[in-house]
Amino acid sequence: MDFYTVEYFLKRKKEMEDIFNVIKPDLQELADYFSPRSVQFIARNVRKPIVRNKKIIDSTPLIALRNFSSGMMSGATSPVNRWFKTSISNADLANDYYLKNWCAQQEELTRQILYSSNFYQCLPEIYKQLGIFGFSSIALEPDYDSVVNFKVLPIGSYYYAKNSKGKVDTFCRVYMETAKNISERYKNNCPKEIIEAAKENPLSLYELVHFVEKNKYYRRKRLSSRFSKYVSVVILSNKNEFLSIRGFDKFPYVVFESSYSSDIDYPQDSPGINALADVKQLMTMVKEYAKAVKKIVCPAFKGPASLKNKRLADIPGAYIEEDDSGRGITPIYEVNPRVLELKQEKDELKQAIKEHFYNDLFAMILSTADSTRTATEVNELKEEKMVLLSPLLEQIHSALRQILNWIYDEQIRVGILEPLKEEYRNYRFEIEFVSSLAQAQKVSNISSIERFTTFVSNIANAIDPILKSKLNGEKIIEDYASFANISPTQIVPSDELDKIREQSANSQNQVDQMQAMKEGSKIIQNMGGVDSYGADLLSRFGII
């Protein structure tokens, strides 16, 4: 792609860096109070010793963040549960047996790919960054062994921009790479300096810039990589020259965001951002609480000046002249700190911080295990909490959908998935999320179905049995199975159900015919029908 230059990409990098620098101080402050070692604003500092953070003097924000990451992991993307399913976007084909089987096979193949890759190892860090900073990013790379490999990028090591539809289509990453890895990966275009360094000092580091954006020269039907949908370049910073320049049809980065805005590149809302004020106040209050406790447990004392030159164990403080009243040694401060009130205020702040990170939702079963609460009350509390989590969960689903679509395209590209039959290829491939958190949002739908069917059955039994015909039983079962995340293999297809109905109807017709013929024979016998013709006829049918 000789129509792109290094100068062009470095200029674009500078523009994106200037935008990012506006929020950089805020990101650093968030890192100081939640995860001091999760940011990397300068790539060259990757091997510098870790600086000990002195702002975190209470573990509450760390615990709240850990619970948030674990809760999202187990609730939205648990590796032991079926948290997504695939379908084809056509209501008329919703019960097509071939499509259901094909989608089930694609789901199972995707799950095996996710298991064999490092996807589930990356997710906890993704959720932590998302909870603190409001955004996180993961790189997707084709891999021969596991189909796809994932890399979680440190906050501060990349910048991104969106198109007019609010979709990320430009990404710039700055990172350090060893001479050994550079020489192996870019062997066809690697400078001699790095080749020599790979032999003498293979672990020496070099700064690289990876830039991906929408290709200005994209042509849909052109097969050459220079006309691909996205252009991807790797630049060696110290020489300002290309190590690689190629094209992609799939965007190789996925950005998770806690809130959506098409006009602002970076989110301005997250659990960490909302909890920061409470965390700062908590750290201050912890210091004041410690001072109050110290004044009670180990106060400074005063006493007669005659004791000044004598060593008294465990008695810090000053000595002053005193009369002969014989009062002895007494505390200097005649105050009684209200420690219980301070502790109560501190505990309330801790609870507020945990609520910012939805810890109360993830521990709902434990927090509502009160014998005085009914199951209905618990369910209503869960639905109320899900309303608060829904916006964030929808944003996470949007990013996960991009990853699953990327994997689907890779399955087709490498030929490990049987393509759809020709007559189905014009329909869109869709992904639905069915994790425990996603299912919690659908609980109201399941409850509505149960209440409706019970209501109709009661009305029909009390007034008119024909009213049961108002229920479309087959559609109700299909919808219930969809909401409850029941596997398609456990549901009999509609065409097979029609065959069962037909066989049942034929069997019933035969029974009715036999019953009618038996009744006819009785009539003949009652009328004296014992002539040879009649008797012969009945014997042929096996009636007499």
N, C-alpha and C positions, 0 to 999 in steps of 0.2 A: 504494500500500500504506500507507494512512493509519493502520494499526494498529501500525506500527513507528515508533519515535521516535529522534531523534538521541541523546538521553540513553542509551537502551538500548544502542546500538552503541558509544558512547564508554565505557560501563561494561564492556562485553565486551572492548573493546580494552585497557583497563587491566588486566583479569584476565589476558589472554594475555601482555601485556607483562611483568607481574610474574613469570610462569613463565619467560619467555625470559631475563630478567635474571639468573637463577640460572646459566645457562651462558654468559652474555655475556663474563665475564673469560677463560674458557677459549677461546672463539672468537677473542678479541683476541690471545691468546698464540699460537694456531695461525697467525693471519694474520701476526704479527710474524716468524715463522720460515719461512713458506712463500710468502705472497703479501700483502705489506703493504697493497696498495691494493685488495683484493678485498672489504673490509667497509665498510658504511655504516650505522653505528648511529644517526646523527643525520641526518635527511633534509636539514635546512637547511645541512649542511656540504658539499653536493654541489659547490659552486663554490669551496671553500676551496683554497688551494695545497697541493700534495702534500708531506707531511712525509717527509724522507729517513729511511729505516730504517737503523739502525746495528747491528742484531743479526745480520744475515746477512753473514758474512764468508767464507763458502765456498759455492760454487754448487751443491754436491751435491743439496740438497733441491729446488732449482729445476729441475735436470736430471731428477731422479727424477720430479717432478710432471709435467714436460713429456712424458717418456716414457710415463707412465701415461695421460695424456690422449690422446696420439697412438696408443698401443696399443689403448685402448678404442675410439677412433674407427675405426681401421682394422680391428680385430678383431670389433667388435660391430655397428657401424653405418656401414660403409664405403659412401660414395655410389656407388661403381663396382661394387659387388657386390649380389647379391640376398640381403638379410639377413633377410627375413621373407616369409611366405606365408600366405594365408588359406584357410579351409576351412569347411565346414558340419558341425556336430556331429551326425553320424549315421553309425554304422559301416556300415549297410546301403547308404548312398548314397556310400560312399567312392570308388567307381569310376564314379559317374554322370557321363556325358560333359557334359551341360548344366551341372552344378554346377562341374565342373572348368574349363570355359571361362569361366563367370561369375566364378569366383574369380580366374582368370588376368587377366581384364579389370579387376577391381577392384584387384588388386595393381598392375598397370601404371598405372592412373589415380592410385593413391596415390603411387607413385614419382614421377610427373610433378608432383604437387602438392608433394611434399617438395623436388624439384629447384628448382621455380620460387619457393618460399618461402625464408626465411632459416633454415630448420631446421638445415642442415649447418653454417652459420656459428655457430649457438648451441651446438651440441653440445660443442666443445672446452672452452668455459668451464664448461658443466654438469659435465663430467668432472673438471675441475680443482677446482671447489668440492666435488664429491662426494668426491674423493680427500683433500682437506684436512679439511673440516669434518664429513663424513659425511652431508650432505644438501645439496640444491640445489633450486631451484624455477624453473619456466618458466610464463609466462602464454600462453594460447591465445586469439586474437581472430579472429573471422571477417573475411575480407578479400575485397574484390570482385575484385581482380586475381589473387591466388594462392590463393584459398579460405580460407587460414589464415595468420596472422602470429604469430611467436613472440617473446617477450621474456624474456631471462634476468634474474632479479632479484638485486640485490646482497645478500649475506649481511648480516643485521641490519636490513634494510628491511621485513621481514615476519615474521609469527608465524602458526603454524597449530596446529590441534588435531584430534584423531581421535575417531571414534565408538566404540561398544562393540566393534565388529568390527576395530578398528585401522586403519580407512580414513579418510583426511583428508577432512573434510566442513566445516571452518571455516577461513577464511583471512582475515587482516587485513594489508593492505599500506599503508605510509606512504611517500609519495614527493612530490617537487617537480615542478610542471608550470608551463610558461610561461603568461602571460596570453593570448597568442595562441592556444595550443592549447586552453585551457579555453574560451575564447569560441567557438571553432569547433566543439568537440565537444559542449558543453552549452549551445548557443545559446538553447534554449527555456527554460532555467532559470538563466541566468547573471546574477549580481549586476551592477548598474550600475558598481560600483567596478572590476570586472575588465574590463568592456567598455571603459571609459574607459582603463584601463591598457593594454589591447591596442592602442589607437590611439597612445598617447603613448610607452609603453615596452613593446613586445610581448614582450621577453625577460625581463621581471620575473617572479620565481618566487613561487608560492603552494603551501602544503602541503595535500595532499589525503590522505584516508583512504579506501581501497577495502575494504569488508568484505563477505564472502560466507559464508553459512551455510545450513544446511538450513532450509527454510521451515516454520515452525510451522503454517502454514495450507495446507499442500500438499494438493491434491485431484487425484487421478490423471486424472479425466475432464473436469475443468474447463479450458476453453481460455484463460481470462483469465490474463495474466502474473502477476497477484497471487497466483494459486494454483499457480505453477510449483514445481518441486522445490527450487530454490535461490533465495534472495533476495539481490540484489546492490545495494549502495548506495555512493554516492560522497559524501563529506562534505568541505566546505570548512572547514579547521581554524580559521582565524582568525575565522570567523563562526558556527561550529557549526550549519551548515544544510546541507540536502541539495542537491547538484547533480544527482543522478540516483538514482532508486529503481526497480528493475525486477526481473524474474524470469528465471531460466535453468533449462532442463531438463538441461543438461550443466555439470558443474563446470569453471570456466574456468582452473583452475590444476592443474598436475601437479607433485608433489613426488617427487624422486629421493632414496632413502635407501640407505645402505651396509649397514644392518642393520635388522631388524624387531623391534618390540616393541609389543604392543597396549596396554601399561600406561604406556609412556613416550613423550611426544610427540616428543622429539628423540633421534636415535641417539647412542649412547655408544661407538661403535666405528667406526673408519675407518683407512685407511693412515696418514693424517697424525697422528691421535691416537696410534696405536701407535708411530710413528716419532719422536714429539716428544722423548722422552728421549734417543734416540740423536743427534738433531740438536743438542740442547743440549750434550751431551757432545762432539760433533764441534767445535762452535764454540769451546768451551773448549780443546780439544786443539790446534786450529789456532793459537790464540794462544800456547800453550806451545811448540808446535813452532817458531813464528816466533822466539820468544825464544831457543830453543836454537840455531837456525841463526845468529841475529845474534851470539851469543856466540862462535861459531866463525869467522864471516866478518869481523865487525867488533867485536872485543872492546875493553873498556876497558883502557888501558895504565897502567903505573907506570914511573917512571924517576928519575934523580937530580934533586934539588931545584934544581940549577943550571940546569936546562932550563925552569924554571917560567915565566920571563918571555919565553921564546922561542916564536915561532910555529912549530909543527910541523904540517905538513899531514896531514889524515886520521888524527890521533891524539887522539880524545876521551878524557877521563878525568882522573884525579888524578895529582899528582906528590908524591913523598914523599922524605924524607931517605934517603940510601943510602950505604953504605960505598964504599971505593975498589976494590971487587972487580972493577969493570969489566964488570958484567953488562949494562949498558945498559938499553934500554927493553924491558919484558916485560909480558905480560898480567897483570892483577890477579887474575883467577880461574884457579886451577889445577885446573880441572875439565874433563872431556871428556863433554859430553852424549851420551847414547846415541840419536843422531838416527835411525838405521835402525830401532830398535825403536819409536820414536815414530811414524815414518812407517808402519810396518807396522800398528800399532794404529789409526792414522787411516784407512788404506785399508780395514781390516776394518769400521770404522764406516760408511764410505761404502757399502760393499757391502751391509751390513745395511739401511741406509736405502733403497737401491734395491730390495732384496727386499721390503720393506714395501709398496712401490708396484708389485710384480709385474713389475719391469723384466726380471728373469731369464726370466720366462715369455714376455714379448713379444719378447725377443731369443733365444728358444730355439734357433732354427736356427743362429745365429751361435755361441752358447755351447756347442752340442753338435757343432760341426763338427770333431770330433776323429777322425782316421783310425782310432783304436783302438776306436771305438764302432761297434757295428752298428746297422742300421736298427731292429731290435727294441728295443735299449736306448734309442735316441732316442725311439721311440714310447712306451715305458714311462715315460720321464722326462716327456714331455708329458702323459700321462694323470695322473701324480702331481701335476704343477703345476696341472692343471685342477681337481683335487679342492679345492685351496686357493682357486681363483678362483670356483668354482661358487656359493657363497652370495652374493657380491657381484653376479655376473652375473645371478642370478635376481631380485635386487632391481631391477637396471637393466631387465630384461625386463618386470617388473611395471609400471614407470613408462612404458616405451615402448608397452606394450599399451594403456594409457589414452590415449596420444596417438593411436595408430592407430585406436582405437575412436571417438575424438572426430572424427577426419577422416572415418571411414566415415559417422557420423551426419550430418556436414555435407554429404557427397556426396549423401545421400538428400534432405536438406532443400532444397538448391539445385537438385536435379534433374539433376545431371550424370552420375549413375549409374543404369542401368536397374534397377529393383527386381526382386527375385526373383519367379519365378512363384508364383501363389497357393498351390500345393501344397507349396512349400518354405519358406514364411514362418514356419512354426511352429518351425523349427529354429534353433539358436543360431549366431551368427556367431563364428568363432574365429580366432585369430592364432597362428601358430607361427614361432619364430625359427630361422633357418637361416644365421646368420652363420658366419664361420670359427671363432670361439670356440664358438658353439653347436654347430657341426658337430664340433668337437674332442671335445665331450662325448659325441657319438654314435659316435665311431670304434670303440669297443668293440662296439657293436651290429653295425656293418658287418663287423668282424673275426669276430664270432661267426657271422654268416650264411655267410661264406666258409669258415670252418673246418668248419661243420656240413655244408654241401653237399659239400665235398671228402671229408669223412669218410664220408658216406652213399654217395657214388659209389665210393669205394675198397672199402667193404664189399660193395656190390652186385657189383662186378666180380670180387671174390675169392670170394664165397660164392654169391650168388643174384641174378641180374639183376632179378628181380621186386621186390627191395627198393628199387629206384629209384622205384617207385610211392609210396613213403612220402613223397616230396617233393612238396609242393604248389607247383609251379613258378610258377604265375601269382601266388600270394600272395607268394612269395619275391621275385619281380621288383618287385612293387608296394612291398613294405617296403624293399627295397634302394634303390629310386628315392627313396622318402621320406627315408630316412636320409642319402642322398648328395645331396639337394637337386637332383634332376633335374626339369626342367620337365615338367608334365603333357602338353605338346604333343609330347614325345618318346616317349610311351608310348601304344601302341595301346589304345583302350578295350576293356573286356571284351566288350561286345555285338558290336563289330566283329570281335574275335578269334573269337567263337562263329560268326559268319558265315563267316570264313575256314576254320574247322574243318569247317563243314558243306559248303562248296564243295570242300574237299580230300577229304572223305569221299565225296561224290558222284562226284568225278573218279576216285577209287580204285575205287569200285563199278563204274563203267563199264569201267575197265581190266580188272577181274576178270571181268566178264561177257564182254567181248570175248575174253579169254584162254580162258575156259571154252568159248565157242562154237568157237574155233579148234581146241581139243583135241577137241571133239565131231566136227568135220568130218573130222579125221584118222581117228577111229574109224569113221565111216561109210565113208570111202574104203577103209580096210583091210578092211571087211566087204563091199566090192563095192557099196556104196550109190551106184549111178550111175543109178537110175531117174529118170524125169522128175520125179516129185514131190519126191524128195530133192534132186536137183540144182537144181530151181527154188527150193526153200526156202533152200538155202545161198546161192544167188545173190542172193536178196532181202536177206539180211543182209550181203552184200558179202564173204562168206568165200571164195567161188570165182567 
